[in-house]
Amino acid sequence: MMRDEQPHLATTWAARGWVEEEGIGSATLGRLVRAWPRRAAVVNKADILDEWADYDTLVPDYPLEIVPFAEHPLFLAAEPHQRQRVLTGMWIGYNERVIATEQLIAEPAFDLVMHGVFPGSDDPLIRKSVQQAVVDESFHTYMHMLAIDRTRELRKISERPPQPELVTYRRLRRVLADMPEKWERDIAVLVWGAVAETCINALLALLARDTTIQPMHALITTLHLRDETAHGSIVIEVVRELYARMNEEQRRALVRCLPIALEAFAEQDLSALLLELNAAGVRGAEEIVGDLRATAGGKRLVRDFSGARKMVEQLGLDDAVDFDFPERPDWSPHSGTQR
């Protein structure tokens, strides 16, 4: 790790208006830390398993309107039970990917902060806010694990096709393989975790707002979304604090990683969609996925980058990060005032 210090950096940061009286983001972090006992799902919904009593087998598990091939003629020609099985598979796969994102992307980034890898990460308020987030992430994994197990039980799904490795993690491993220095790899892990925590809201919001799916599924994603709304704010403040203390080489590495991470989180893993179609016995699965591959929209998963865009703006990197941020959609969880 490079140790060249920048003694006048705090003064420069204050001149840009990014430092509060007690330090960068201290008021925001303090508010979020104090709100945790009232907000956290792990505190208020530890008995979430009891909510499954209202499961209705006639209600779909996943919103049809966000299935990228919902209007494809071959999918529409499939038997109703096959289409239902695809929706159930997509719900289970969604939970599997959320768990993988927590374990492979978010938690390693939090661990680096908690182990004091970056200058400034030993601040007590930062450590407290990040540790609360780590507790939240463990409970999120537990909630989504319950969702998988209970759905498989209720839908009588005894086997699942082997799933591909999380596409965002594949992209991260590819980046890490080209980085010989540990400090640079640490920056990449931090960036991937920060992007995950500011982008996951978009995926959660699409299910949390949906009234056509199982109420329990909407509840799980709503609880997760509420936590992640706080996490997004925490991550922005923490990364801003750490960035303020980085040397120029570390900052350049962070700027290089940001667009790569954003593209990784935008990517739809078409191989996972193909698995669900084949598992349900839908004829023409290869053609359906091939048609998606031929369209730009079919290859894009995340379409709301409002949280990541705010982070980039807060870091003052609007002109430095080469990524085409789309317009914020009406359903964005970042629309309006966030708690």
Sine and cosine of phi, psi and omega as CSV:
sin_phi,cos_phi,sin_psi,cos_psi,sin_omega,cos_omega
0.00,0.00,0.70,-0.71,0.01,-1.00
-0.97,0.25,0.57,-0.82,-0.10,-0.99
-0.85,-0.52,0.17,0.99,-0.04,-1.00
-0.93,0.37,0.87,-0.49,-0.13,-0.99
-1.00,0.03,0.36,-0.93,0.06,-1.00
-0.83,-0.56,1.00,0.05,-0.17,-0.98
-0.90,0.44,-0.40,0.92,-0.06,-1.00
-0.98,-0.20,0.20,0.98,-0.09,-1.00
-0.91,0.41,-0.66,0.75,-0.02,-1.00
-0.88,0.48,-0.63,0.78,0.03,-1.00
-0.89,0.45,-0.68,0.73,0.03,-1.00
-0.88,0.47,-0.67,0.74,-0.02,-1.00
-0.90,0.44,-0.67,0.75,0.01,-1.00
-0.90,0.44,-0.61,0.79,0.00,-1.00
-0.90,0.44,-0.46,0.89,0.02,-1.00
-1.00,0.09,-0.03,1.00,0.05,-1.00
0.99,0.12,0.35,0.94,-0.09,-1.00
-0.96,-0.29,0.13,0.99,-0.03,-1.00
-0.87,-0.49,0.80,-0.60,0.07,-1.00
-1.00,0.04,0.10,-1.00,-0.13,-0.99
-0.83,0.55,-0.63,0.78,-0.05,-1.00
-0.99,-0.16,0.19,0.98,-0.03,-1.00
0.83,-0.56,0.21,-0.98,-0.06,-1.00
-0.89,0.46,0.85,-0.52,0.10,-0.99
0.92,0.39,0.19,0.98,-0.11,-0.99
-0.89,0.45,-0.61,0.79,0.00,-1.00
-0.91,0.41,-0.68,0.73,0.02,-1.00
-0.90,0.43,-0.75,0.67,0.00,-1.00
-0.89,0.46,-0.66,0.75,0.01,-1.00
-0.87,0.49,-0.66,0.75,0.01,-1.00
-0.91,0.43,-0.68,0.73,-0.01,-1.00
-0.92,0.40,-0.64,0.77,0.03,-1.00
-0.90,0.44,-0.69,0.73,-0.02,-1.00
-0.93,0.38,-0.51,0.86,-0.04,-1.00
-0.98,0.17,-0.24,0.97,-0.13,-0.99
-0.81,0.59,-0.71,0.70,-0.02,-1.00
-0.89,0.47,-0.44,0.90,0.01,-1.00
-1.00,0.04,-0.47,0.88,-0.13,-0.99
-1.00,-0.10,-0.62,0.78,-0.22,-0.98
-0.89,0.45,0.74,-0.67,0.04,-1.00
-0.89,0.46,-0.57,0.82,-0.04,-1.00
-0.90,0.43,-0.46,0.89,0.02,-1.00
-0.99,0.12,-0.63,0.78,-0.18,-0.98
-0.97,-0.23,-0.28,0.96,-0.07,-1.00
-0.74,-0.68,0.62,0.78,0.00,-1.00
-0.91,0.41,-0.33,0.94,-0.01,-1.00
-0.99,-0.14,0.52,0.85,-0.15,-0.99
-0.88,0.48,-0.41,0.91,0.00,-1.00
-0.87,0.50,-0.46,0.89,-0.02,-1.00
-0.94,0.35,-0.22,0.98,-0.08,-1.00
-0.99,0.16,-0.06,1.00,-0.12,-0.99
-0.99,0.15,0.02,1.00,-0.10,-0.99
-0.90,0.44,-0.45,0.89,-0.10,-1.00
-1.00,-0.05,0.29,0.96,-0.03,-1.00
-0.91,0.42,0.79,-0.61,-0.02,-1.00
-0.89,-0.46,0.90,-0.44,-0.08,-1.00
-0.90,0.43,-0.26,0.96,0.02,-1.00
-1.00,0.09,-0.22,0.98,-0.01,-1.00
-1.00,-0.03,0.73,-0.68,-0.04,-1.00
-0.92,0.40,0.38,-0.93,-0.01,-1.00
-1.00,0.00,-0.29,0.96,-0.12,-0.99
-0.60,-0.80,0.61,-0.80,-0.06,-1.00
-0.93,0.38,0.84,-0.54,0.01,-1.00
-0.89,0.46,-0.54,0.84,-0.10,-0.99
-0.93,0.37,-0.29,0.96,0.03,-1.00
-0.96,-0.27,0.12,0.99,0.11,-0.99
-0.97,0.22,0.86,-0.51,-0.14,-0.99
-0.91,0.42,-0.33,0.94,0.00,-1.00
-0.93,-0.37,0.36,0.93,-0.10,-0.99
-0.85,0.53,-0.54,0.84,-0.05,-1.00
-0.99,-0.15,0.09,1.00,-0.01,-1.00
-0.93,0.37,0.72,-0.69,-0.05,-1.00
-0.82,0.57,-0.61,0.79,-0.02,-1.00
-0.94,0.35,-0.56,0.83,0.07,-1.00
-0.95,0.32,-0.66,0.75,0.03,-1.00
-0.90,0.43,-0.45,0.89,0.00,-1.00
-0.99,0.17,-0.19,0.98,-0.01,-1.00
-0.93,0.36,0.36,-0.93,0.04,-1.00
-0.92,0.40,0.52,-0.85,0.00,-1.00
-0.80,0.60,-0.65,0.76,-0.01,-1.00
-0.93,0.37,-0.48,0.88,0.06,-1.00
-0.94,0.34,-0.67,0.74,0.02,-1.00
-0.90,0.43,-0.63,0.77,0.05,-1.00
-0.89,0.45,-0.65,0.76,0.00,-1.00
-0.90,0.44,-0.60,0.80,0.06,-1.00
-0.89,0.46,-0.71,0.71,0.00,-1.00
-0.89,0.45,-0.64,0.77,0.05,-1.00
-0.91,0.42,-0.68,0.74,0.04,-1.00
-0.89,0.46,-0.61,0.79,0.01,-1.00
-0.93,0.36,-0.56,0.83,0.07,-1.00
-0.92,0.40,-0.72,0.70,0.02,-1.00
-0.89,0.45,-0.70,0.71,0.02,-1.00
-0.89,0.46,-0.59,0.80,0.06,-1.00
-0.85,0.52,-0.74,0.67,0.02,-1.00
-0.90,0.44,-0.63,0.77,0.03,-1.00
-0.88,0.47,-0.65,0.76,-0.01,-1.00
-0.95,0.30,-0.57,0.82,0.07,-1.00
-0.89,0.46,-0.70,0.71,0.03,-1.00
-0.88,0.48,-0.71,0.71,0.01,-1.00
-0.89,0.46,-0.63,0.78,0.02,-1.00
-0.90,0.44,-0.67,0.74,0.03,-1.00
-0.89,0.46,-0.73,0.69,-0.14,-0.99
-0.98,0.18,-0.58,0.82,-0.11,-0.99
-0.99,-0.13,-0.41,0.91,-0.11,-0.99
-0.90,-0.43,-0.84,0.55,-0.11,-0.99
-0.95,0.30,-0.78,0.62,-0.09,-1.00
-0.89,0.45,-0.65,0.76,0.06,-1.00
-0.87,0.50,-0.58,0.81,0.04,-1.00
-0.92,0.39,-0.69,0.72,0.05,-1.00
-0.88,0.47,-0.62,0.78,-0.01,-1.00
-0.88,0.47,-0.64,0.77,0.02,-1.00
-0.87,0.50,-0.67,0.74,0.01,-1.00
-0.91,0.41,-0.71,0.70,-0.05,-1.00
-0.92,0.40,-0.42,0.91,0.03,-1.00
-1.00,-0.01,0.15,0.99,0.10,-0.99
0.93,0.38,0.50,0.87,-0.04,-1.00
-0.92,0.40,-0.56,0.83,-0.06,-1.00
-0.97,-0.26,0.63,-0.77,0.07,-1.00
-0.83,0.55,0.74,-0.68,-0.01,-1.00
0.99,-0.13,-0.25,0.97,-0.06,-1.00
-0.98,0.21,-0.04,1.00,0.05,-1.00
-1.00,-0.01,0.05,1.00,0.04,-1.00
-0.88,0.48,0.76,-0.65,-0.07,-1.00
-0.84,0.54,-0.63,0.78,-0.02,-1.00
-0.93,0.37,-0.63,0.78,0.07,-1.00
-0.89,0.45,-0.72,0.69,-0.02,-1.00
-0.89,0.46,-0.64,0.77,-0.01,-1.00
-0.92,0.40,-0.71,0.71,-0.02,-1.00
-0.91,0.41,-0.65,0.76,0.00,-1.00
-0.94,0.35,-0.63,0.78,0.02,-1.00
-0.90,0.43,-0.61,0.79,0.09,-1.00
-0.87,0.49,-0.66,0.75,0.02,-1.00
-0.89,0.45,-0.62,0.78,0.02,-1.00
-0.89,0.45,-0.68,0.74,0.06,-1.00
-0.87,0.49,-0.70,0.72,0.04,-1.00
-0.84,0.54,-0.72,0.69,-0.08,-1.00
-0.88,0.47,-0.61,0.79,0.04,-1.00
-0.89,0.45,-0.64,0.77,0.01,-1.00
-0.95,0.32,-0.56,0.83,0.07,-1.00
-0.88,0.48,-0.69,0.73,0.06,-1.00
-0.86,0.52,-0.66,0.75,0.01,-1.00
-0.90,0.44,-0.71,0.70,0.01,-1.00
-0.87,0.49,-0.72,0.70,-0.05,-1.00
-0.96,0.30,-0.48,0.87,0.12,-0.99
-0.90,0.43,-0.69,0.72,0.07,-1.00
-0.87,0.49,-0.65,0.76,-0.01,-1.00
-0.88,0.47,-0.67,0.74,0.02,-1.00
-0.90,0.43,-0.78,0.62,-0.07,-1.00
-0.89,0.45,-0.70,0.72,-0.05,-1.00
-0.94,0.35,-0.63,0.77,0.02,-1.00
-0.90,0.43,-0.69,0.72,0.02,-1.00
-0.89,0.46,-0.62,0.79,0.02,-1.00
-0.91,0.41,-0.74,0.67,-0.06,-1.00
-0.94,0.33,-0.54,0.84,0.00,-1.00
-1.00,-0.04,0.00,1.00,0.03,-1.00
0.84,0.54,0.76,0.65,0.04,-1.00
-0.97,-0.23,0.97,-0.24,-0.07,-1.00
-1.00,0.07,-0.43,0.90,-0.05,-1.00
-0.75,-0.66,0.52,-0.85,0.09,-1.00
-0.82,-0.58,0.62,-0.78,0.08,-1.00
-0.91,0.41,0.59,-0.81,0.06,-1.00
-0.82,0.57,0.78,-0.63,-0.08,-1.00
-1.00,0.00,0.53,-0.85,0.07,-1.00
-0.93,0.36,0.40,-0.92,0.08,-1.00
-0.87,0.49,0.62,-0.78,-0.02,-1.00
-0.75,0.66,0.82,-0.58,-0.12,-0.99
-0.88,0.47,-0.60,0.80,0.01,-1.00
-0.92,0.40,-0.55,0.84,0.04,-1.00
-0.96,0.29,-0.58,0.81,0.08,-1.00
-0.87,0.50,-0.66,0.75,0.02,-1.00
-0.92,0.40,-0.62,0.78,0.03,-1.00
-0.90,0.43,-0.71,0.71,-0.01,-1.00
-0.88,0.48,-0.60,0.80,0.03,-1.00
-0.90,0.44,-0.65,0.76,0.02,-1.00
-0.92,0.38,-0.70,0.71,-0.03,-1.00
-0.89,0.45,-0.55,0.84,-0.02,-1.00
-0.90,0.43,-0.40,0.92,-0.01,-1.00
-0.99,-0.12,0.16,0.99,-0.03,-1.00
-0.91,-0.42,0.97,-0.26,-0.03,-1.00
-0.96,0.28,-0.39,0.92,-0.08,-1.00
-0.99,-0.10,0.69,-0.72,-0.02,-1.00
-0.89,0.45,-0.64,0.77,-0.04,-1.00
-0.87,0.50,-0.57,0.82,0.00,-1.00
-0.96,0.29,-0.63,0.78,0.06,-1.00
-0.90,0.44,-0.61,0.79,0.05,-1.00
-0.88,0.47,-0.65,0.76,0.04,-1.00
-0.88,0.48,-0.69,0.73,-0.01,-1.00
-0.89,0.47,-0.70,0.72,0.01,-1.00
-0.89,0.46,-0.67,0.74,0.04,-1.00
-0.87,0.49,-0.72,0.70,-0.02,-1.00
-0.89,0.45,-0.71,0.70,0.00,-1.00
-0.87,0.49,-0.67,0.74,0.02,-1.00
-0.91,0.42,-0.65,0.76,0.00,-1.00
-0.91,0.41,-0.67,0.74,0.03,-1.00
-0.91,0.41,-0.64,0.77,0.04,-1.00
-0.86,0.52,-0.72,0.70,-0.07,-1.00
-0.96,0.30,-0.35,0.94,0.03,-1.00
-0.99,-0.15,-0.17,0.99,-0.01,-1.00
-0.95,-0.31,-0.40,0.92,-0.10,-1.00
-0.89,0.45,-0.44,0.90,0.05,-1.00
-0.81,0.58,-0.61,0.79,-0.06,-1.00
-0.89,0.46,-0.66,0.75,0.00,-1.00
-0.95,0.31,-0.61,0.79,0.01,-1.00
-0.93,0.36,-0.65,0.76,-0.08,-1.00
-0.89,0.46,-0.58,0.81,-0.03,-1.00
-0.88,0.47,-0.55,0.84,0.02,-1.00
-1.00,0.01,-0.60,0.80,-0.05,-1.00
-0.89,0.46,-0.53,0.85,-0.06,-1.00
-1.00,0.04,-0.13,0.99,-0.14,-0.99
-0.99,0.10,0.74,-0.68,-0.01,-1.00
-0.97,-0.23,0.05,1.00,-0.04,-1.00
-1.00,-0.09,-0.19,0.98,-0.09,-1.00
-0.98,-0.19,0.08,-1.00,0.03,-1.00
-0.80,0.60,0.77,-0.63,-0.01,-1.00
-0.82,0.58,-0.57,0.82,-0.01,-1.00
-0.90,0.43,-0.61,0.79,0.00,-1.00
-0.91,0.41,-0.67,0.74,0.04,-1.00
-0.90,0.43,-0.59,0.81,0.00,-1.00
-0.91,0.41,-0.72,0.69,0.00,-1.00
-0.85,0.52,-0.73,0.69,-0.02,-1.00
-0.94,0.34,-0.52,0.86,0.06,-1.00
-0.91,0.41,-0.71,0.70,0.03,-1.00
-0.89,0.46,-0.68,0.73,0.02,-1.00
-0.90,0.44,-0.68,0.73,-0.01,-1.00
-0.87,0.49,-0.66,0.75,0.00,-1.00
-0.87,0.49,-0.69,0.73,0.04,-1.00
-0.91,0.41,-0.69,0.73,-0.08,-1.00
-0.94,0.35,-0.44,0.90,0.11,-0.99
-0.87,0.48,-0.67,0.74,0.08,-1.00
-0.93,0.37,-0.65,0.76,-0.01,-1.00
-0.88,0.48,-0.63,0.77,0.02,-1.00
-0.85,0.52,-0.69,0.72,0.03,-1.00
-0.91,0.41,-0.66,0.75,0.02,-1.00
-0.87,0.49,-0.74,0.67,-0.04,-1.00
-0.88,0.47,-0.68,0.73,0.01,-1.00
-0.86,0.51,-0.71,0.70,-0.01,-1.00
-0.92,0.40,-0.67,0.74,-0.03,-1.00
-0.92,0.39,-0.72,0.69,0.01,-1.00
-0.89,0.46,-0.62,0.79,0.03,-1.00
-0.89,0.46,-0.66,0.75,0.05,-1.00
-0.90,0.43,-0.72,0.70,-0.02,-1.00
-0.92,0.38,-0.66,0.75,0.01,-1.00
-0.88,0.48,-0.59,0.81,0.01,-1.00
-0.88,0.47,-0.43,0.91,-0.07,-1.00
-0.97,-0.23,-0.03,1.00,0.01,-1.00
-0.97,0.23,0.46,-0.89,0.13,-0.99
-0.99,0.12,0.07,-1.00,-0.13,-0.99
-0.90,0.44,-0.59,0.81,-0.01,-1.00
-0.93,0.37,-0.64,0.77,0.06,-1.00
-0.90,0.44,-0.65,0.76,0.00,-1.00
-0.90,0.43,-0.66,0.76,0.02,-1.00
-0.89,0.45,-0.61,0.79,0.03,-1.00
-0.91,0.42,-0.65,0.76,0.02,-1.00
-0.89,0.47,-0.69,0.73,0.01,-1.00
-0.91,0.42,-0.62,0.79,0.03,-1.00
-0.91,0.42,-0.60,0.80,-0.09,-1.00
-0.97,0.22,-0.50,0.87,-0.13,-0.99
-0.84,0.55,-0.80,0.60,-0.02,-1.00
-0.91,0.42,-0.53,0.85,0.02,-1.00
-0.92,0.40,-0.68,0.73,0.02,-1.00
-0.91,0.41,-0.67,0.75,0.01,-1.00
-0.88,0.47,-0.67,0.74,0.04,-1.00
-0.91,0.42,-0.61,0.79,0.00,-1.00
-0.90,0.44,-0.64,0.77,-0.02,-1.00
-0.98,0.20,-0.29,0.96,0.04,-1.00
-0.99,0.16,-0.29,0.96,-0.19,-0.98
-0.98,0.20,0.76,-0.65,0.13,-0.99
-1.00,0.07,0.78,-0.62,0.02,-1.00
-1.00,0.07,0.99,-0.12,-0.07,-1.00
-0.92,0.40,-0.44,0.90,0.03,-1.00
-0.91,0.42,-0.54,0.84,0.04,-1.00
-0.93,0.36,-0.61,0.79,0.04,-1.00
-0.91,0.42,-0.65,0.76,0.01,-1.00
-0.88,0.47,-0.64,0.77,0.03,-1.00
-0.87,0.50,-0.68,0.73,-0.03,-1.00
-0.92,0.38,-0.64,0.77,0.03,-1.00
-0.90,0.43,-0.69,0.72,0.02,-1.00
-0.92,0.40,-0.64,0.77,-0.01,-1.00
-0.89,0.45,-0.52,0.86,0.01,-1.00
-1.00,0.05,-0.06,1.00,0.02,-1.00
0.97,0.26,0.43,0.90,0.00,-1.00
-0.96,0.26,0.82,-0.57,0.01,-1.00
-0.95,0.30,0.61,-0.79,0.01,-1.00
0.98,0.19,0.39,0.92,-0.04,-1.00
-0.84,0.54,-0.67,0.74,0.00,-1.00
-0.88,0.47,-0.64,0.77,0.00,-1.00
-0.93,0.38,-0.65,0.76,0.02,-1.00
-0.86,0.51,-0.76,0.65,-0.03,-1.00
-0.94,0.35,-0.58,0.81,0.04,-1.00
-0.88,0.47,-0.64,0.77,0.04,-1.00
-0.91,0.41,-0.59,0.80,0.08,-1.00
-0.90,0.44,-0.67,0.74,-0.03,-1.00
-0.87,0.49,-0.47,0.88,-0.04,-1.00
-0.99,0.17,-0.11,0.99,0.00,-1.00
-0.90,-0.43,0.60,-0.80,-0.01,-1.00
-0.90,0.44,-0.66,0.75,-0.02,-1.00
-0.91,0.41,-0.53,0.85,-0.03,-1.00
-0.93,0.36,-0.34,0.94,-0.02,-1.00
-0.99,-0.14,0.08,1.00,-0.05,-1.00
-0.93,-0.37,0.78,-0.62,-0.03,-1.00
-0.99,-0.11,-0.88,0.47,-0.02,-1.00
-0.99,0.10,0.78,-0.62,0.02,-1.00
-0.86,-0.50,0.09,1.00,0.04,-1.00
-0.79,-0.61,0.92,-0.38,-0.02,-1.00
-0.90,-0.43,0.49,0.87,-0.09,-1.00
-0.87,0.50,-0.67,0.74,-0.01,-1.00
-0.91,0.41,-0.71,0.71,0.02,-1.00
-0.91,0.42,-0.61,0.79,0.02,-1.00
-0.90,0.44,-0.64,0.77,0.05,-1.00
-0.88,0.47,-0.65,0.76,0.03,-1.00
-0.88,0.47,-0.72,0.70,0.01,-1.00
-0.87,0.49,-0.67,0.74,0.01,-1.00
-0.91,0.42,-0.67,0.74,-0.01,-1.00
-0.91,0.43,-0.48,0.88,0.05,-1.00
-0.99,0.14,-0.11,0.99,-0.03,-1.00
0.96,0.30,0.50,0.86,-0.10,-0.99
-0.93,-0.38,0.39,0.92,-0.06,-1.00
-0.79,0.62,-0.69,0.72,-0.07,-1.00
-1.00,-0.02,-0.08,1.00,-0.09,-1.00
-0.99,-0.17,-0.42,0.91,-0.07,-1.00
-1.00,-0.07,0.89,-0.46,-0.06,-1.00
-1.00,0.06,0.99,0.13,0.03,-1.00
-0.52,-0.86,0.72,-0.70,-0.03,-1.00
-1.00,0.04,1.00,-0.04,-0.01,-1.00
-0.94,0.34,0.82,-0.58,0.04,-1.00
-0.96,0.27,0.25,-0.97,0.08,-1.00
-0.91,0.42,0.55,-0.83,0.00,-1.00
-0.94,0.35,0.82,-0.57,0.01,-1.00
-0.95,0.30,0.32,-0.95,-0.02,-1.00
-0.88,0.47,-0.53,0.85,-0.06,-1.00
-0.99,0.11,0.03,1.00,-0.06,-1.00
-0.83,0.56,0.69,-0.72,0.08,-1.00
-0.93,0.38,-0.19,0.98,0.02,-1.00
-1.00,-0.03,0.02,1.00,0.08,-1.00
-0.96,0.28,0.72,-0.69,0.00,-1.00
0.99,0.16,-0.17,-0.98,-0.06,-1.00
-0.99,0.11,0.75,-0.67,0.05,-1.00
-0.98,-0.19,0.57,-0.82,0.03,-1.00
-0.96,0.26,0.00,0.00,0.00,0.00
